[in-house]
Amino acid sequence: MSNEKNMICTALEAYGENPKALTRVEKLVENFHGDHHFQIQLENNYYSARFVGSHRYDHDVFGELTDDILTEQMRFCDFLNENEIPFMRRKPPADGNPYIHLSWKDSAYRFLLFEWMEGRHITQCTEEVAYKMGKMVRGYHAKTYTYSASLPKVSHLTGYGKFIEMIRTAMAGSIINGQQRSILHTYLQTAEHHIERSAASNFDFIMQSDLNPLNILWDERDAITGIIDFEHISYTDRIEGLAWLIKWYSRPDGIGSNVGSPKLAQCLLKGYGPEEFLNKENLVRLQSLVWLSGCMNWGFTAKTLDLVKEYDGRGQMELNGHLVKYQERGEKLKSLVVQSIL
């Protein structure tokens, strides 16, 4: 028996399950968090089995996934299921706790078990998909708006500011030439401008999860059947969350594409129905937040840090191309909001 299967068998005992009933173990694609995810079969039932670490990033921008936070996230999962949101349904351990602790490969993990959810991902969005997604999220927010959790309420703007600090620190110790330094400095000033435009006197925090297309399951009739993200459950400002939805669901050519459709953004907003709060001030915020979601995210930051730290002749050309690509992306993203409300 493999080491992975041994670990799963050990964990299953704490869930009151007979390890001998384990007939299938399939390891799923790992992500950069360092977690381990498996599809398992116990007799005729399929489950999502997850080994979740605490320190999941090489930086502190997103914070650690502590036991207290994970416990709150499991409580929220239960709330969503009780309120008919098609969310992951967890199977608790025999002792009633939300998960169990175990060590594997000299690392500490929390083991969680969820009922397996069938469905497919739709990454090439259509007008119907964008509208349905907007409508689903509005219903989700309506049910979670008054939900109270012991989780921090932190704006995404704080994270964007930390990303800028990380890049500036790397620039200070880099050999990039004056011209490149000036171009990157101007880019960061643009980001700071959008952060200023995105500020609010009162943020409208709502509990939600990561609703990107790879966390949403659809059936063959293009109906949403499941939401499969739990580790990103947190408080999110409503307008900041809406900005990410526009970025994700305005792409007709898939998540790897930089092409955004104002018509798809319009369909998403129509499905959500934001008229009562999307005033002039929030429209300005939304436009800048969409820019930040696509141009000051971790993808941009990680690539920029690599190019600045490993700067050489080849790196100069790569840094040029990298910044030009994101500058062009930013202009397209800003236009999504303007054109979608015309």
HUQUIZI-V662970 format. One record per residue. N is the residue number from 1. RES is the residue in one small letter. D_CENTER is the distance of its C-alpha to the mean C-alpha in Angstrom with 1 decimal. Layout:
N;RES;D_CENTER  N;RES;D_CENTER
This chain:
1;m;34.8  2;s;31.8  3;n;30.3  4;e;27.0  5;k;28.9  6;n;31.0  7;m;28.0  8;i;26.6  9;c;30.2  10;t;30.5  11;a;27.4  12;l;28.5  13;e;31.8  14;a;30.0  15;y;28.7  16;g;32.3  17;e;31.9  18;n;34.5  19;p;33.2  20;k;36.0  21;a;34.2  22;l;31.3  23;t;32.1  24;r;29.0  25;v;26.3  26;e;24.0  27;k;21.5  28;l;18.3  29;v;16.5  30;e;15.3  31;n;12.3  32;f;12.7  33;h;12.1  34;g;15.5  35;d;15.1  36;h;17.4  37;h;16.9  38;f;19.9  39;q;21.3  40;i;24.6  41;q;27.6  42;l;29.9  43;e;32.9  44;n;31.7  45;n;28.3  46;y;25.0  47;y;22.2  48;s;18.8  49;a;19.8  50;r;17.4  51;f;18.4  52;v;16.0  53;g;16.9  54;s;16.9  55;h;16.7  56;r;13.6  57;y;13.6  58;d;16.7  59;h;16.2  60;d;16.0  61;v;13.7  62;f;11.0  63;g;14.0  64;e;15.0  65;l;14.1  66;t;17.7  67;d;19.7  68;d;19.9  69;i;16.2  70;l;15.8  71;t;18.9  72;e;17.6  73;q;14.5  74;m;17.1  75;r;19.2  76;f;16.6  77;c;16.2  78;d;20.0  79;f;20.1  80;l;17.9  81;n;20.2  82;e;23.2  83;n;22.3  84;e;21.9  85;i;18.2  86;p;17.7  87;f;15.3  88;m;15.8  89;r;19.2  90;r;20.0  91;k;23.3  92;p;24.5  93;p;26.9  94;a;30.6  95;d;30.9  96;g;28.5  97;n;26.0  98;p;22.2  99;y;22.1  100;i;24.5  101;h;24.7  102;l;26.0  103;s;26.5  104;w;26.0  105;k;26.9  106;d;27.7  107;s;24.2  108;a;23.4  109;y;20.9  110;r;20.1  111;f;20.8  112;l;19.3  113;l;20.6  114;f;19.3  115;e;21.2  116;w;20.2  117;m;18.9  118;e;20.4  119;g;19.1  120;r;18.0  121;h;15.0  122;i;16.0  123;t;14.6  124;q;17.7  125;c;17.6  126;t;20.9  127;e;22.2  128;e;22.4  129;v;18.8  130;a;17.5  131;y;20.0  132;k;19.2  133;m;15.5  134;g;16.5  135;k;19.1  136;m;17.0  137;v;14.5  138;r;17.7  139;g;19.2  140;y;16.3  141;h;16.5  142;a;20.3  143;k;20.3  144;t;17.9  145;y;19.3  146;t;22.0  147;y;20.2  148;s;20.9  149;a;19.2  150;s;20.1  151;l;16.8  152;p;16.8  153;k;16.2  154;v;14.9  155;s;14.2  156;h;11.7  157;l;15.1  158;t;15.9  159;g;13.3  160;y;14.5  161;g;17.9  162;k;17.4  163;f;16.3  164;i;19.5  165;e;21.5  166;m;20.4  167;i;21.5  168;r;24.7  169;t;25.6  170;a;25.3  171;m;27.4  172;a;30.1  173;g;30.8  174;s;30.5  175;i;33.4  176;i;31.9  177;n;34.7  178;g;35.3  179;q;34.3  180;q;30.9  181;r;30.4  182;s;31.4  183;i;29.0  184;l;26.0  185;h;27.3  186;t;27.5  187;y;24.0  188;l;22.8  189;q;25.2  190;t;23.7  191;a;20.2  192;e;22.1  193;h;23.8  194;h;20.6  195;i;19.5  196;e;22.9  197;r;22.7  198;s;19.4  199;a;20.9  200;a;22.0  201;s;24.9  202;n;23.1  203;f;19.4  204;d;18.7  205;f;16.2  206;i;15.0  207;m;13.4  208;q;10.4  209;s;7.5  210;d;4.1  211;l;6.6  212;n;6.2  213;p;9.6  214;l;9.3  215;n;8.5  216;i;11.5  217;l;15.0  218;w;18.1  219;d;21.8  220;e;24.5  221;r;25.3  222;d;21.9  223;a;21.2  224;i;17.9  225;t;18.7  226;g;15.6  227;i;12.1  228;i;11.2  229;d;8.3  230;f;10.0  231;e;9.1  232;h;6.4  233;i;9.1  234;s;10.5  235;y;12.5  236;t;11.2  237;d;14.0  238;r;14.7  239;i;15.3  240;e;12.3  241;g;10.1  242;l;12.7  243;a;12.4  244;w;8.9  245;l;10.4  246;i;13.5  247;k;12.0  248;w;10.4  249;y;13.4  250;s;16.2  251;r;16.4  252;p;19.5  253;d;19.6  254;g;16.2  255;i;12.9  256;g;15.0  257;s;17.2  258;n;17.7  259;v;19.8  260;g;18.7  261;s;21.0  262;p;22.1  263;k;23.4  264;l;20.1  265;a;18.6  266;q;21.8  267;c;21.4  268;l;17.9  269;l;19.5  270;k;22.6  271;g;20.8  272;y;19.1  273;g;22.3  274;p;21.6  275;e;25.2  276;e;26.2  277;f;23.8  278;l;23.1  279;n;26.2  280;k;27.2  281;e;25.5  282;n;22.1  283;l;22.5  284;v;23.1  285;r;20.0  286;l;17.9  287;q;19.4  288;s;18.6  289;l;15.1  290;v;14.5  291;w;16.3  292;l;14.3  293;s;10.9  294;g;12.6  295;c;15.2  296;m;14.3  297;n;10.9  298;w;10.8  299;g;12.0  300;f;14.9  301;t;15.6  302;a;15.8  303;k;18.1  304;t;20.1  305;l;20.8  306;d;22.0  307;l;24.3  308;v;25.6  309;k;26.4  310;e;27.9  311;y;29.7  312;d;32.8  313;g;34.6  314;r;32.0  315;g;29.2  316;q;30.8  317;m;30.5  318;e;26.9  319;l;25.9  320;n;27.8  321;g;26.1  322;h;22.6  323;l;23.2  324;v;25.0  325;k;22.2  326;y;19.7  327;q;22.5  328;e;23.1  329;r;19.5  330;g;19.5  331;e;22.7  332;k;21.4  333;l;18.2  334;k;20.6  335;s;22.9  336;l;20.5  337;v;20.7  338;v;24.5  339;q;25.4  340;s;23.4  341;i;25.4  342;l;28.8
